[in-house]
């Protein structure tokens, strides 16, 4: 008779099964699971940590426990889920090894009793060999980071293998991240990528003042903390926020701090006409209107998105901003020509004072929030020589967006990626093409219109080339990128 299986681990295994069968995202599966309602707060936290962690390190986990399976082994999907859970707990959580192995064996026994012996043998080796290997990788990276910080490190070798073990990323992606941001920033990303991301929230300024928002959050028991942005609060926990319905209704706006800083850099003038490309569910639209209102009044915003479902969600969330906001279904690459509901670009009223472009991207700056990204990405998707890659799509969208900017107007290019292929390289290719029409506006110059505290936060993320590029770090915001351009054509 084995040990008693803890309810949290049993629930985590069930959620992983839901994800696999429904091809769902981990956070959606957790949100929709009926199993969590019967658990304590502590158990729910463990379920979330296990499910999100397994999703973030999926491919690596299969390699870690797979090294101790016979080549002839054929695992039933539920057994594989159980081994992944136990391997993650052994290698990445502080659970005592004996407990993690015992619980892992019980997980396997609960779905395939005959495989319990196999699980015991495999997990003991994972706990004694692989967990130790990851601990040594952490120590190696810490030592190297401190040496580099003190100016005495070996900066020639790139420790992608160690970073991959610590973060749970594929080696190829680890290599690209190091090449894009350097070892120190990659190390900080790796150290926090399996932790919960900080949560920032504000109120819809068309409905609530900052004081009313704070009272609303307190009424939900969320204990909002003040931030340098007067209308933005940090939450220590999201528990209760999703169930409140206040985000989906448009009363509250959840958005990363770096994304908010980008919106402030791009603050539309009151009364200006703005085209937002890649509107999604309308989060940045709410922030853009709040930024314009802080400058004196609302802007008129036309938001476009290719996905009908997102357009409908945005319309619902943005009702409070009528008649200043319009939501349209449109392909961003088609903006060179006529679009239903949008004036043609060869007519004067088809151009905008500002075009804000939030392109589809790898999302590598948001790995803490979207754990599936690392193991669902492919190298081909980031190859600028592949005609179907993200960088090629991003260049096409930026090129089309530029046709909608008035002479003297502003063009904003934004991603939530840390990879240079999607950020600096796209910007440089655009400037090479459009050197007679557009110039880069240095982010530090654009920040001069903002309060001192906001300027200070932005300047920390300004690159030597004048772009905004934040990097994920412990207790810090996500990785977001922004470049601002001005149309220098004569009117």
TIKEGU-952503 format. One record per residue (C-alpha): residue number from 1; x, y, z. Coordinates in Angstrom, 1 decimal. Example, Ala and Ser with C-alpha at 12.3 -4.5 7.8 and 13.67 -1.06 7.14 Angstrom:
% TIKEGU-952503
  seq       X       Y       Z
    1    12.3    -4.5     7.8
    2    13.7    -1.1     7.1
//
This chain:
% TIKEGU-952503
  seq       X       Y       Z
    1     0.0     0.0     0.0
    2     1.5     3.3    -1.0
    3     1.4     6.7     0.6
    4    -1.8     8.8     0.3
    5    -1.9    11.0    -2.8
    6    -2.2    14.7    -1.9
    7    -5.4    16.3    -3.4
    8    -3.5    19.2    -4.9
    9    -1.3    16.8    -7.0
   10    -4.3    14.8    -8.0
   11    -6.1    17.9    -9.2
   12    -2.9    19.1   -11.0
   13    -2.8    15.8   -12.9
   14    -6.5    16.2   -13.9
   15    -5.9    19.7   -15.2
   16    -2.9    18.5   -17.3
   17    -5.2    15.9   -18.8
   18    -7.7    18.7   -19.6
   19    -5.0    20.7   -21.3
   20    -3.8    17.7   -23.4
   21    -7.2    16.5   -24.5
   22    -8.6    20.0   -25.3
   23    -5.3    21.5   -26.5
   24    -6.0    24.3   -24.0
   25    -3.8    26.9   -22.5
   26    -2.8    26.2   -18.9
   27    -4.3    29.4   -17.5
   28    -7.6    28.8   -19.3
   29    -7.7    25.2   -18.1
   30    -7.0    26.3   -14.5
   31    -9.6    29.0   -14.7
   32   -12.3    26.7   -16.0
   33   -11.5    23.7   -13.8
   34   -14.2    22.7   -11.3
   35   -11.7    20.7    -9.2
   36   -10.1    23.7    -7.6
   37   -13.2    24.9    -5.8
   38   -12.9    22.1    -3.2
   39    -9.3    22.8    -2.4
   40    -7.7    25.1     0.2
   41    -6.0    28.3    -0.9
   42    -2.6    26.7    -0.3
   43    -3.5    23.7    -2.4
   44    -4.8    25.8    -5.2
   45    -1.5    27.7    -5.2
   46     0.4    24.4    -5.5
   47    -1.9    23.2    -8.3
   48    -1.2    26.4   -10.3
   49     2.5    26.2    -9.6
   50     2.7    22.6   -10.9
   51     0.5    23.1   -13.9
   52     2.1    26.3   -15.1
   53     5.6    24.9   -14.4
   54     5.0    21.7   -16.3
   55     3.6    23.7   -19.2
   56     6.6    26.0   -19.2
   57     9.2    23.2   -19.1
   58     7.4    20.5   -21.0
   59    10.0    19.4   -23.6
   60    12.9    19.5   -21.1
   61    10.9    17.4   -18.6
   62    10.4    14.7   -21.2
   63    14.2    14.6   -21.8
   64    15.0    14.5   -18.0
   65    12.8    11.5   -17.1
   66    13.1    10.0   -20.6
   67    16.8     9.5   -20.1
   68    16.0     6.7   -17.7
   69    13.4     4.9   -19.8
   70    14.0     1.9   -22.0
   71    14.0     2.8   -25.7
   72    11.1     0.3   -26.0
   73     9.0     2.1   -23.4
   74     5.7     3.3   -24.6
   75     4.0     5.5   -22.0
   76     0.2     5.9   -21.8
   77    -0.6     9.7   -22.0
   78    -1.8     9.9   -18.3
   79     1.4     8.2   -17.1
   80     3.5    10.8   -19.1
   81     1.5    13.6   -17.4
   82     2.2    12.1   -14.0
   83     5.9    11.7   -14.7
   84     6.1    15.3   -15.9
   85     4.5    16.6   -12.7
   86     6.8    14.6   -10.5
   87     9.9    15.5   -12.5
   88     9.0    19.2   -12.3
   89     8.5    19.0    -8.6
   90    11.8    17.2    -8.1
   91    13.9    19.5   -10.2
   92    12.3    22.9    -9.7
   93    10.4    23.0    -6.3
   94    11.8    22.8    -2.8
   95     9.7    19.7    -1.9
   96    11.9    17.1    -0.1
   97    13.1    14.5    -2.6
   98    11.5    11.5    -0.7
   99     8.1    13.2    -0.7
  100     8.3    14.2    -4.4
  101     9.3    10.7    -5.4
  102     6.6     9.1    -3.2
  103     3.9    11.4    -4.5
  104     5.0    10.9    -8.1
  105     4.7     7.2    -7.7
  106     1.2     7.6    -6.3
  107     0.3     9.8    -9.2
  108     1.3     7.1   -11.7
  109    -0.3     4.4    -9.6
  110    -3.6     6.4    -9.7
  111    -3.8     6.1   -13.5
  112    -1.8     3.0   -14.2
  113    -1.1     0.7   -11.1
  114     1.2    -1.6   -13.1
  115     3.5     1.3   -13.9
  116     4.2     2.3   -10.3
  117     7.4     0.3   -10.1
  118     8.8     1.9   -13.3
  119     7.9     5.3   -11.9
  120     9.7     4.6    -8.6
  121    12.9     3.6   -10.4
  122    12.8     6.5   -12.9
  123    12.0     9.2   -10.4
  124    14.7     8.2    -7.9
  125    17.2     8.6   -10.7
  126    15.7    12.0   -11.7
  127    15.9    13.1    -8.1
  128    19.5    12.0    -7.5
  129    21.0    12.9   -10.8
  130    18.9    15.5   -12.8
  131    17.9    17.7    -9.8
  132    21.5    17.8    -8.8
  133    22.5    18.8   -12.3
  134    20.1    21.7   -12.3
  135    21.3    22.8    -8.9
  136    24.9    22.9   -10.2
  137    23.7    24.8   -13.3
  138    22.2    27.5   -11.0
  139    25.4    27.7    -9.1
  140    27.5    28.0   -12.3
  141    25.2    30.8   -13.7
  142    25.2    32.7   -10.4
  143    29.0    32.6   -10.2
  144    29.3    33.8   -13.8
  145    26.7    36.5   -13.3
  146    28.6    37.9   -10.3
  147    31.9    37.7   -12.1
  148    30.5    39.6   -15.1
  149    29.0    42.2   -12.8
  150    32.4    42.7   -11.2
  151    34.1    42.8   -14.6
  152    36.1    39.7   -14.1
  153    34.0    37.1   -15.8
  154    34.6    34.9   -18.9
  155    32.3    36.5   -21.4
  156    33.5    34.5   -24.4
  157    31.6    31.2   -23.6
  158    27.8    31.2   -23.8
  159    26.3    28.9   -21.2
  160    23.1    28.1   -23.1
  161    22.9    24.5   -21.7
  162    23.0    25.7   -18.1
  163    20.5    28.5   -18.8
  164    18.2    26.0   -20.6
  165    18.3    23.7   -17.5
  166    17.5    26.5   -15.1
  167    14.8    28.2   -17.1
  168    13.3    25.1   -18.8
  169    13.7    26.6   -22.3
  170    14.7    24.8   -25.4
  171    18.4    25.3   -26.1
  172    17.8    26.9   -29.5
  173    15.5    29.5   -27.9
  174    18.0    30.1   -25.0
  175    20.7    30.8   -27.6
  176    18.5    33.3   -29.4
  177    17.6    35.1   -26.1
  178    21.3    35.3   -25.1
  179    22.2    36.7   -28.6
  180    19.5    39.3   -28.3
  181    19.8    40.6   -24.8
  182    23.2    39.4   -23.5
  183    24.0    36.9   -20.8
  184    23.2    39.1   -17.8
  185    19.7    39.9   -18.9
  186    19.1    36.3   -20.1
  187    20.2    35.1   -16.6
  188    17.8    37.4   -14.9
  189    15.0    36.2   -17.2
  190    15.9    32.6   -16.5
  191    15.9    33.1   -12.7
  192    12.3    34.5   -12.7
  193    10.7    32.7   -15.7
  194     9.0    30.0   -13.5
  195     7.8    32.5   -10.9
  196     4.5    34.3   -11.0
  197     4.6    37.6   -12.8
  198     3.8    40.8   -11.0
  199     0.2    42.1   -11.5
  200    -0.7    45.7   -12.2
  201    -4.3    47.0   -12.5
  202    -6.0    50.3   -13.1
  203    -9.6    51.5   -13.5
  204   -11.3    52.5   -16.7
  205   -11.0    56.2   -16.5
  206   -14.3    56.7   -18.2
  207   -16.0    55.0   -15.3
  208   -13.8    55.3   -12.2
  209   -11.4    57.7   -10.6
  210    -8.2    56.3    -9.0
  211    -9.8    56.5    -5.6
  212   -12.9    54.6    -6.7
  213   -10.7    52.0    -8.3
  214    -8.8    51.5    -5.1
  215   -12.0    51.2    -3.2
  216   -13.3    48.7    -5.7
  217   -10.2    46.5    -5.4
  218   -10.3    46.7    -1.6
  219   -13.9    45.5    -1.7
  220   -12.7    42.4    -3.6
  221   -10.2    41.8    -0.8
  222    -7.3    42.3    -3.2
  223    -5.1    44.7    -1.1
  224    -4.0    47.1    -3.8
  225    -0.5    48.7    -3.4
  226     0.4    52.2    -4.8
  227     2.9    52.5    -7.6
  228     4.8    55.5    -9.2
  229     1.9    55.7   -11.7
  230    -0.9    57.5    -9.6
  231    -3.8    55.5   -11.2
  232    -2.1    52.1   -11.3
  233    -2.1    49.6    -8.4
  234     0.0    46.5    -7.9
  235    -1.8    43.4    -6.6
  236    -0.1    40.7    -4.5
  237    -2.7    38.1    -5.7
  238    -5.1    37.8    -8.6
  239    -7.5    35.6    -6.6
  240   -11.0    36.9    -7.0
  241   -10.2    39.3    -9.8
  242   -11.2    37.0   -12.6
  243   -14.3    35.9   -10.9
  244   -15.4    39.5   -10.3
  245   -16.1    40.0   -14.0
  246   -14.8    43.6   -13.8
  247   -12.0    42.9   -16.3
  248   -14.2    41.5   -19.0
  249   -16.7    44.3   -18.4
  250   -14.1    46.9   -19.0
  251   -14.3    48.4   -15.4
  252   -10.7    47.3   -14.6
  253    -7.6    47.1   -16.9
  254    -5.0    44.5   -16.2
  255    -1.8    45.2   -18.1
  256     2.0    44.9   -17.5
  257     3.8    48.0   -16.3
  258     6.1    48.1   -19.3
  259     3.1    48.0   -21.7
  260     1.7    50.9   -19.8
  261     5.0    52.8   -20.2
  262     4.9    52.3   -23.9
  263     1.3    53.7   -24.1
  264     2.5    56.7   -22.1
  265     5.3    57.2   -24.6
  266     2.8    57.1   -27.4
  267     0.2    59.3   -25.6
  268    -2.2    60.6   -28.2
  269    -3.0    64.3   -28.2
  270    -6.6    65.1   -27.1
  271    -8.8    65.2   -30.1
  272    -6.3    63.5   -32.3
  273    -7.3    60.7   -34.7
  274    -5.6    57.3   -33.9
  275    -5.5    54.0   -35.7
  276    -4.7    51.1   -33.5
  277    -3.6    48.0   -35.4
  278    -3.8    44.7   -33.5
  279    -6.5    45.9   -31.0
  280    -7.1    42.5   -29.6
  281    -9.5    42.7   -26.6
  282    -9.1    46.4   -26.3
  283    -6.7    46.7   -23.3
  284    -4.3    49.1   -25.0
  285    -7.3    51.1   -26.3
  286    -8.4    51.7   -22.8
  287    -4.9    52.7   -21.8
  288    -4.5    55.0   -24.9
  289    -7.8    56.8   -24.0
  290    -6.6    57.2   -20.4
  291    -3.3    58.6   -21.6
  292    -5.1    61.1   -23.9
  293    -7.5    62.1   -21.1
  294    -4.5    62.8   -18.8
  295    -3.3    65.3   -21.5
  296    -6.7    67.0   -21.6
  297    -9.4    64.9   -23.3
  298   -10.2    61.8   -25.3
  299    -8.8    60.9   -28.7
  300   -10.8    59.3   -31.5
  301    -9.5    55.8   -32.0
  302   -10.3    53.3   -34.7
  303    -9.1    49.8   -33.6
  304    -8.7    46.9   -36.1
  305    -8.1    43.2   -35.5
  306    -8.2    40.2   -37.7
  307   -10.1    37.9   -35.3
  308   -13.9    38.5   -35.1
  309   -14.1    37.1   -31.5
  310   -11.6    39.7   -30.3
  311   -13.4    42.5   -32.1
  312   -16.6    41.5   -30.3
  313   -14.9    41.4   -26.9
  314   -13.3    44.8   -27.5
  315   -16.6    46.3   -28.4
  316   -18.1    45.1   -25.2
  317   -15.2    46.4   -23.0
  318   -15.1    49.8   -24.8
  319   -18.7    50.7   -24.6
  320   -18.0    53.3   -22.0
  321   -15.8    55.2   -24.5
  322   -18.5    55.7   -27.2
  323   -18.5    57.6   -29.5
  324   -14.7    58.0   -29.4
  325   -13.8    54.4   -30.2
  326   -14.7    52.2   -33.2
  327   -13.7    48.5   -33.5
  328   -13.4    46.9   -36.9
  329   -12.4    43.5   -38.3
  330    -9.6    44.0   -40.7
  331    -6.3    42.3   -41.9
  332    -3.5    44.7   -40.9
  333    -1.6    43.8   -44.1
  334    -4.6    45.0   -46.2
  335    -4.4    48.6   -44.9
  336    -2.6    49.6   -48.1
  337    -6.0    49.5   -49.8
  338    -9.7    49.9   -49.0
  339   -11.0    48.4   -45.7
  340   -14.6    48.1   -44.8
  341   -15.5    50.9   -42.4
  342   -12.1    52.6   -42.8
  343   -11.5    55.5   -45.3
  344    -9.1    54.6   -48.1
  345    -5.5    55.9   -47.6
  346    -5.5    58.0   -50.8
  347    -8.2    60.2   -49.2
  348    -7.2    62.9   -46.7
  349    -9.5    61.5   -44.1
  350    -8.0    58.0   -44.5
  351    -4.8    59.2   -42.7
  352    -4.3    59.4   -39.0
  353    -2.3    61.6   -36.6
  354    -1.0    58.5   -34.9
  355    -0.9    54.8   -35.9
  356    -0.2    52.4   -33.0
  357     0.9    49.0   -34.2
  358     0.9    46.1   -31.8
  359     2.1    43.2   -34.0
  360     1.7    39.5   -33.6
  361     5.0    38.2   -32.0
  362     6.6    35.3   -30.2
  363     5.7    36.7   -26.8
  364     9.1    35.8   -25.4
  365     8.9    38.8   -23.1
  366     5.9    37.3   -21.4
  367     7.0    33.7   -20.7
  368     6.0    34.0   -17.1
  369     2.4    34.8   -18.1
  370     2.2    32.4   -21.1
  371     4.0    29.2   -20.2
  372     3.2    27.4   -23.4
  373     5.2    29.8   -25.5
  374     8.7    28.3   -25.0
  375     7.9    24.8   -26.3
  376     5.3    25.8   -28.9
  377     7.7    28.2   -30.8
  378     9.7    26.9   -33.7
  379    13.0    28.2   -35.1
  380    11.4    28.6   -38.5
  381     8.8    31.0   -37.1
  382    11.6    33.4   -36.2
  383    13.7    33.0   -39.4
  384    13.6    36.3   -41.4
  385    14.4    34.3   -44.5
  386    11.3    32.2   -44.1
  387     8.5    34.0   -46.0
  388     5.9    32.8   -43.4
  389     7.9    33.9   -40.3
  390     6.9    36.4   -37.7
  391     9.6    38.9   -38.7
  392     8.4    38.9   -42.3
  393     4.8    39.4   -41.1
  394     5.9    42.2   -38.8
  395     7.7    44.0   -41.5
  396     4.6    43.7   -43.8
  397     2.3    45.1   -41.1
  398     4.6    48.0   -40.3
  399     5.0    48.8   -43.9
  400     1.2    48.8   -44.4
  401     0.7    50.9   -41.2
  402     3.1    53.5   -42.4
  403     0.7    54.3   -45.4
  404    -1.9    55.5   -42.9
  405     0.2    58.1   -41.1
  406    -0.3    61.8   -41.9
  407     2.7    64.0   -42.8
  408     4.1    65.0   -39.4
  409     2.2    62.2   -37.7
  410     3.5    59.5   -35.4
  411     4.0    55.8   -36.0
  412     4.5    53.4   -33.0
  413     5.8    49.8   -33.4
  414     5.3    47.6   -30.3
  415     6.0    44.0   -29.4
  416     6.1    41.8   -26.3
  417     9.2    40.1   -27.5
  418    12.9    40.3   -26.4
  419    14.3    38.9   -29.6
  420    16.2    41.3   -31.9
  421    14.7    39.5   -35.0
  422    11.3    40.9   -34.1
  423    12.4    44.2   -32.6
  424    15.6    46.0   -33.5
  425    16.0    44.2   -36.8
  426    12.5    45.0   -38.0
  427    12.9    48.6   -37.1
  428    16.3    48.8   -38.9
  429    14.8    47.2   -42.0
  430    11.9    49.7   -42.0
  431    14.2    52.7   -41.6
  432    16.4    51.5   -44.4
  433    13.2    51.3   -46.6
  434    11.6    54.5   -45.5
  435    14.7    56.7   -44.8
  436    13.2    59.6   -46.9
  437     9.8    59.4   -45.1
  438    10.3    58.4   -41.5
  439    12.8    59.1   -38.8
  440    13.2    57.5   -35.4
  441    12.1    59.5   -32.3
  442    14.4    58.7   -29.4
  443    12.4    57.3   -26.6
  444    14.2    59.5   -24.0
  445    13.1    62.6   -26.0
  446     9.5    61.3   -26.2
  447     9.5    60.7   -22.4
  448    10.3    64.4   -21.7
  449     6.5    65.2   -21.8
  450     5.9    62.8   -18.9
  451     6.2    63.3   -15.1
  452     9.6    62.8   -13.6
  453     8.8    59.4   -11.9
  454     7.6    58.0   -15.2
  455    10.6    59.4   -17.1
  456    12.9    57.6   -14.6
  457    11.2    54.3   -15.2
  458    11.3    54.7   -19.0
  459    14.9    55.7   -19.1
  460    16.0    52.5   -17.4
  461    14.7    50.7   -20.5
  462    16.0    53.0   -23.3
  463    18.6    51.4   -25.6
  464    21.6    53.2   -27.0
  465    19.7    53.4   -30.3
  466    16.8    55.3   -28.7
  467    14.3    52.4   -28.5
  468    12.4    51.2   -25.5
  469    13.2    47.6   -24.5
  470    12.4    46.3   -21.0
  471    13.7    42.9   -19.8
  472    11.9    40.5   -17.4
  473    13.6    40.3   -14.0
  474    12.5    39.3   -10.5
  475     9.6    41.5    -9.2
  476     9.9    43.6   -12.4
  477     7.7    44.0   -15.5
  478     7.7    41.8   -18.6
  479     9.8    42.3   -21.7
  480     8.2    44.8   -24.1
  481     9.7    46.7   -27.0
  482     8.7    50.0   -28.7
  483    10.1    52.2   -31.4
  484     8.5    55.6   -32.3
  485     8.8    57.2   -35.7
  486     7.7    60.5   -37.2
  487     6.5    61.0   -40.8
  488     8.8    63.8   -42.1
  489     7.0    64.3   -45.4
  490     6.0    67.8   -46.2
  491     2.3    68.5   -45.8
//
